């Protein structure tokens, strides 16, 4: 029964708990045992919250015995990224500066997951302060993909992706400012959804207005599309303390993965018209995209015009990100740290090079970057004026060895730290985009397909991903 539980979907698990076939304690036992046995493989968890998990499991069983109403995730284990707060549990941000930091209260989405009955079993690894699309830090070290732990799990939600791919939890939360949900999903062979900006509120403090440039999103990650949709239903909804949160339009996302897609018109562009993509990726995508046609959708190969080269898009992203990262340094100083002086040696060299030794963007550079951003938005809107979805690669290359960032693809030079991801355009525009498993490279590494839609059309993304999952199931491929 233990093996069955750890490979079970969250949706199926919640149903069995409601039906009395398994207890929350049974579920927690199985997953904590799996974490104890397997976490060393990938280094997915930075903190395991055993006491909290059993406390919540006991409360969940009492609720069942008392006949209380049960939430949609009642008794289901969930992992929280170590950039986010769970009351009474440490939040390190992947930094030695905060290794003993304990959260005073839950973040809003954590409260919503708890209220839905989810049981928190731990905090997942992340690069320091979430800066990076490969997960490594000086607190816990690197996290690898379950399919080959010597290779990256992606970032910054790399611990979440690895925990899912190695069946340590059925669902996990991620966050995405430049691909940090979608890249780990691609690296670890799982599903990750970056929602429409504002759909999942994030009333961050001290700056509630910091999430718009580039657009930063909270979202669900899971092994099945249905589980992510169920989790999105729980996390979504307005909050007055987030000035960008969207009103509730009544959509039930859990229904979307089962919806037929025969009425959808899908644009397929593996390179988004500007990014070099390796044959190892395009070979898999060209076969996987046929699943949409088999399901009755119209698929057309197009070449979008985003108005700029890959270098110009990456440069614009870095301009915005450097402003965001500069605020991080100010927050460190407000907390009593000296990142430019005595505490500099406690920071990862990658972060020092990326932030401390970078020039602050000028007002002109910021304005010019917004022109690039606008042109990218216009190019994507032109596509969505004719098509319901735009499908591409998530990553231009399969997962690679820790520290061996690619400098070129097919003879074309790329920026090594972010030039191999196709995720950033959607952080410039706020449109929904997900990465879903498309297949595997010849050496058995997962390849992700990115599916994007116009703002507020998250259900179309989920419907297409659900169709791909049905047509080309990936669940038997996970490490046992």
C-alpha positions in Angstrom: 0.0 0.0 0.0 2.9 2.3 0.7 4.2 2.1 -2.9 0.6 2.8 -4.2 0.3 5.9 -2.0 3.5 7.5 -3.0 2.7 7.2 -6.7 -0.9 8.2 -6.3 -2.3 11.5 -7.7 -3.4 14.1 -5.2 -6.9 13.9 -6.7 -7.1 10.1 -6.1 -5.5 10.4 -2.7 -8.0 13.0 -1.5 -10.9 10.8 -2.8 -9.6 7.7 -0.9 -9.2 9.7 2.3 -12.8 11.0 2.0 -14.0 7.5 1.3 -12.2 6.2 4.4 -10.0 3.8 2.4 -6.8 5.4 3.8 -6.1 7.7 6.7 -4.1 11.0 6.6 -1.6 9.4 9.0 -1.1 6.5 6.5 -0.4 9.0 3.8 2.0 11.1 5.9 3.8 7.9 7.0 4.3 6.8 3.4 5.6 10.1 2.2 7.9 10.9 5.1 9.4 7.4 4.7 9.9 8.1 1.0 11.6 11.4 1.8 13.9 9.8 4.4 14.9 7.0 1.9 15.2 9.2 -1.2 15.9 12.8 -0.5 19.7 12.2 -0.6 19.3 11.3 -4.3 18.3 14.7 -5.5 18.5 17.0 -2.4 14.9 18.2 -3.0 14.1 19.2 0.6 16.0 21.7 2.6 13.8 21.2 5.7 11.4 18.3 6.5 8.5 19.3 8.8 7.8 16.0 10.4 6.2 17.3 13.6 4.0 19.7 11.7 2.9 17.0 9.3 1.8 14.6 12.0 0.1 17.4 13.9 -1.9 18.3 10.8 -2.6 14.6 10.0 -4.0 14.1 13.5 -6.2 17.2 13.1 -7.3 15.9 9.6 -8.3 12.5 11.2 -10.3 14.3 13.9 -12.1 16.3 11.3 -13.1 13.1 9.6 -14.2 11.4 12.8 -16.3 14.5 13.8 -18.0 14.6 10.4 -16.7 18.1 9.6 -16.7 19.4 6.0 -13.5 18.4 4.3 -11.5 20.6 1.9 -10.5 19.5 -1.6 -7.0 18.6 -0.5 -7.9 17.1 2.9 -5.0 14.9 4.0 -2.8 15.4 0.9 0.9 16.2 1.4 2.3 19.3 -0.1 5.8 20.9 -0.3 6.4 24.6 0.0 9.3 26.4 -1.6 11.9 27.8 0.8 11.3 31.3 -0.4 7.9 31.3 1.3 6.7 31.3 4.8 5.1 28.6 7.0 4.4 29.7 10.5 6.9 28.3 13.0 9.1 26.8 10.3 12.4 28.2 9.1 12.6 30.0 5.8 16.3 30.2 4.7 15.7 31.7 1.2 18.7 29.4 0.4 21.0 31.8 2.1 23.4 31.4 5.0 22.3 34.8 6.2 18.9 33.4 7.1 19.8 29.8 8.0 18.1 30.3 11.5 15.2 32.5 10.3 11.8 31.2 11.5 8.6 32.5 10.0 6.1 34.3 12.3 3.1 33.6 10.1 1.9 31.8 7.0 2.0 33.4 3.6 -1.5 33.8 2.1 -1.4 30.9 -0.3 0.0 28.6 2.5 -3.1 29.5 4.6 -5.3 28.7 1.7 -3.6 25.3 1.2 -4.0 24.5 5.0 -7.6 25.6 4.9 -8.2 23.2 2.0 -6.8 20.3 4.2 -3.3 20.0 2.7 -0.5 18.7 5.0 2.8 20.4 4.8 5.7 17.9 4.8 8.6 20.2 4.1 10.3 23.2 2.4 12.0 22.6 -0.9 15.4 23.7 -2.0 16.0 26.9 -4.1 18.9 29.0 -5.3 19.9 31.8 -3.0 16.9 34.2 -2.9 15.5 32.4 -5.9 18.1 33.9 -8.3 18.9 31.3 -10.8 17.4 28.8 -13.2 19.5 26.0 -11.6 19.1 25.2 -7.9 22.2 25.4 -5.8 23.1 27.3 -2.6 25.6 27.4 0.3 23.0 26.1 2.8 22.1 22.8 1.2 24.0 22.5 -2.0 22.7 21.5 -5.5 19.5 19.7 -6.4 19.4 17.3 -9.3 16.7 15.9 -11.6 15.4 12.5 -10.4 16.2 11.2 -13.9 19.9 11.8 -13.4 20.8 13.6 -10.2 24.1 14.7 -11.7 22.2 17.1 -13.9 20.2 20.2 -12.9 16.7 20.1 -11.6 16.2 23.7 -12.9 15.4 26.7 -10.8 14.3 28.4 -8.9 11.7 25.9 -7.9 14.1 23.0 -8.5 13.5 21.4 -5.1 9.8 21.3 -5.9 10.3 19.7 -9.3 12.7 17.1 -7.9 10.4 16.3 -5.0 7.5 15.6 -7.5 9.6 13.7 -10.0 11.0 11.4 -7.3 7.5 10.9 -5.8 8.3 12.5 -2.5 5.0 14.5 -2.7 2.1 14.6 -5.1 1.8 18.4 -5.3 4.2 21.3 -4.6 4.1 25.1 -4.8 6.4 27.0 -7.0 7.0 30.7 -8.0 8.0 32.1 -11.3 9.7 35.4 -12.2 11.6 34.3 -15.3 10.7 30.6 -15.7 11.1 29.3 -12.1 8.1 27.0 -12.3 8.4 26.0 -15.9 12.1 25.3 -16.1 12.1 22.8 -13.1 9.0 21.2 -14.5 10.8 20.6 -17.8 14.0 19.3 -16.1 12.1 17.0 -13.8 9.4 15.7 -16.1 6.5 17.2 -14.2 3.7 19.7 -14.9 4.1 23.3 -13.8 1.7 26.1 -14.4 2.5 29.9 -14.3 -1.0 31.4 -14.0 -2.2 34.7 -15.4 -0.6 37.4 -13.4 -2.8 38.3 -10.5 -4.8 35.1 -10.5 -2.9 33.8 -7.4 -2.5 36.8 -5.1 0.9 37.5 -3.5 0.6 40.4 -1.0 4.4 40.5 -0.5 5.7 42.8 2.2 7.4 45.2 2.6 6.7 46.1 -1.1 3.3 45.0 -2.3 4.0 46.6 -5.7 7.2 44.7 -6.5 5.8 41.8 -8.4 4.9 43.6 -11.7 8.4 44.1 -13.3 9.0 41.5 -14.3 5.7 39.8 -13.6 6.2 37.3 -10.7 3.7 34.5 -10.2 2.9 31.8 -7.6 1.6 28.6 -9.0 1.0 24.8 -8.7 3.4 22.0 -9.7 2.4 18.3 -9.8 2.8 15.0 -11.7 -0.7 15.3 -13.2 -2.5 18.2 -14.9 -5.6 17.5 -12.9 -3.8 17.8 -9.6 -2.3 21.2 -10.6 -5.8 22.4 -11.6 -7.2 21.3 -8.3 -4.4 23.1 -6.5 -4.9 26.2 -8.6 -8.6 26.3 -7.5 -7.4 26.5 -3.9 -4.6 29.1 -4.4 -6.5 31.4 -6.8 -8.9 34.2 -5.7 -8.7 37.9 -4.9 -7.0 39.5 -1.9 -7.3 43.2 -1.1 -3.7 43.5 0.0 -2.4 42.5 -3.4 -3.1 45.5 -5.6 -2.8 43.3 -8.7 -5.1 40.4 -7.7 -7.9 39.5 -10.1 -11.6 39.1 -9.2 -13.1 35.6 -9.0 -14.8 34.9 -12.3 -16.2 31.6 -11.1 -13.9 29.4 -13.2 -13.4 25.9 -11.8 -10.0 25.0 -13.1 -10.2 21.4 -12.0 -12.7 20.7 -14.8 -10.4 22.1 -17.5 -8.0 19.1 -18.1 -11.0 17.0 -19.1 -12.4 19.5 -21.6 -12.2 18.5 -25.3 -9.9 20.7 -27.4 -11.3 20.1 -30.9 -12.4 23.7 -31.1 -8.9 25.1 -30.4 -6.5 26.6 -33.0 -2.9 26.0 -31.9 0.2 27.8 -33.1 3.4 25.7 -33.0 6.7 27.4 -32.9 9.4 25.5 -31.1 11.8 28.4 -31.1 9.3 31.3 -30.7 10.9 32.7 -33.8 14.1 33.9 -32.1 15.7 31.3 -29.8 18.1 28.6 -31.0 16.7 25.2 -29.9 18.7 21.9 -30.0 17.6 19.0 -32.2 17.3 16.9 -29.0 14.4 19.1 -28.0 12.7 19.8 -31.4 12.7 16.1 -32.3 10.6 15.3 -29.2 8.3 18.3 -29.6 7.6 17.7 -33.3 6.2 14.2 -32.4 4.4 15.3 -29.2 2.5 18.2 -30.9 0.7 15.6 -33.1 -1.3 14.7 -30.0 -3.3 17.9 -30.4 -4.1 17.1 -34.0 -5.1 13.5 -32.9 -7.5 15.1 -30.5 -9.1 17.2 -33.2 -7.4 20.6 -32.7 -6.0 22.6 -35.6 -2.2 22.9 -35.4 -0.2 25.3 -37.6 3.6 25.8 -37.6 4.3 29.5 -37.4 7.2 32.0 -36.9 6.1 34.7 -34.4 7.6 38.1 -34.6 8.5 39.3 -31.1 10.1 42.4 -32.5 13.5 41.6 -31.0 16.5 39.2 -31.0 17.0 36.7 -28.2 19.8 39.0 -26.8 17.5 42.0 -26.7 14.8 40.1 -24.9 17.3 38.7 -22.3 18.9 42.2 -21.8 15.4 43.7 -21.2 14.7 41.0 -18.7 18.0 41.6 -16.9 17.3 45.4 -16.7 14.0 44.7 -14.8 15.5 41.9 -12.8 18.5 44.1 -11.7 16.0 46.6 -10.3 14.2 43.8 -8.4 17.6 42.4 -7.2 18.7 45.9 -6.0 15.7 46.0 -3.7 16.8 42.7 -2.3 20.1 44.2 -1.2 18.2 47.1 0.4 16.1 44.6 2.3 19.2 42.8 3.5 20.6 46.1 4.9 17.2 46.8 6.5 17.5 43.4 8.3 20.9 44.4 9.6 23.2 42.6 7.2 26.1 44.1 5.3 26.1 42.4 1.9 28.8 44.8 0.5 31.1 44.2 3.5 31.2 41.8 6.4 28.4 39.5 5.1 29.6 39.4 1.5 31.6 36.1 2.1 28.3 34.4 3.2 26.7 35.0 -0.2 27.1 32.6 -3.1 29.6 33.9 -5.7 27.0 33.6 -8.4 24.8 36.1 -6.5 27.8 38.4 -5.9 28.7 38.5 -9.6 25.1 38.9 -10.6 24.1 41.7 -8.3 26.8 43.3 -6.3 29.1 43.7 -9.3 26.4 44.9 -11.7 25.7 48.5 -12.5 22.3 49.8 -11.5 20.1 50.4 -14.6 19.6 54.0 -15.7 16.2 55.4 -16.2 16.8 55.4 -19.9 17.7 51.7 -19.8 14.6 51.0 -17.8 12.4 52.9 -20.3 14.1 51.2 -23.3 13.5 47.8 -21.7 9.8 48.6 -21.4 9.7 49.4 -25.1 11.1 45.9 -25.8 8.6 44.5 -23.3 5.8 46.2 -25.2 7.0 44.9 -28.6 7.1 41.4 -27.2 3.5 41.8 -25.9 2.4 43.1 -29.3 4.0 40.1 -31.0 2.4 37.6 -28.7 -1.0 39.4 -29.0 -0.7 39.2 -32.8 -0.4 35.4 -32.4 -3.3 35.2 -30.0 -5.4 37.3 -32.3 -5.4 34.3 -34.6 -4.7 31.3 -32.4 -5.9 30.1 -29.0 -2.6 28.7 -27.9 1.1 29.1 -28.7 3.2 26.0 -28.2 7.1 26.0 -28.0 10.0 24.4 -26.2 10.3 25.3 -22.5 14.1 24.8 -22.6 16.3 24.9 -25.6 18.4 22.0 -24.3 17.9 18.9 -22.1 19.0 19.1 -18.4 22.8 19.5 -18.2 25.4 18.7 -15.6 25.6 21.0 -12.5 27.7 24.1 -13.3 28.1 23.3 -17.0 25.9 26.1 -18.4 25.7 26.0 -22.2 27.5 28.7 -24.1 26.1 27.8 -27.5 23.4 25.8 -29.2 24.0 24.4 -32.7 26.9 26.8 -33.2 24.9 29.9 -32.1 26.3 31.7 -29.1 23.9 32.2 -26.2 24.0 34.0 -22.8 24.9 31.0 -20.6 22.8 31.6 -17.5 19.4 32.3 -19.2 19.9 32.1 -22.9 18.7 28.5 -23.0 15.2 29.1 -21.7 12.2 30.3 -23.6 10.1 31.3 -20.6 10.9 35.0 -20.0 8.6 36.5 -22.7 5.6 35.5 -20.6 7.1 37.1 -17.5 7.3 40.3 -19.5 3.6 40.0 -20.5 1.8 38.2 -17.6 0.1 35.7 -19.9 -0.4 32.2 -18.6 2.1 29.6 -19.6 2.8 26.0 -18.4 5.5 23.4 -19.0 4.2 19.9 -19.6 6.2 16.7 -20.2 6.6 16.1 -23.9 8.8 13.0 -23.9 12.5 12.1 -23.4 15.8 12.7 -25.1 17.7 9.7 -26.5 19.6 9.5 -23.2 16.4 9.4 -21.1 16.2 13.0 -19.9 12.8 14.8 -19.8 11.9 17.4 -22.4 9.3 20.0 -21.6 6.7 21.6 -23.9 5.6 25.2 -23.1 1.9 26.0 -23.7 0.8 29.6 -23.5 -2.5 31.5 -23.9 -3.9 35.0 -23.7 -4.4 36.5 -20.3 -7.3 34.9 -18.4 -7.4 31.8 -20.6 -5.6 29.5 -18.1 -8.3 26.8 -18.7 -7.2 26.5 -22.3 -3.7 25.8 -21.2 -4.9 23.2 -18.8 -7.2 21.6 -21.4 -4.4 21.3 -23.9 -2.0 19.9 -21.3 -4.6 17.4 -20.1 -5.1 16.3 -23.7 -1.3 15.7 -24.1 -1.3 13.8 -20.9 -4.1 11.6 -22.1 -2.7 11.0 -25.5 0.9 10.5 -24.4 0.9 9.5 -20.7 4.2 10.0 -18.8 3.4 8.6 -15.4 5.1 5.2 -15.8 8.4 6.9 -16.6 9.1 8.2 -13.1 11.9 6.7 -11.1 10.6 3.9 -8.8 
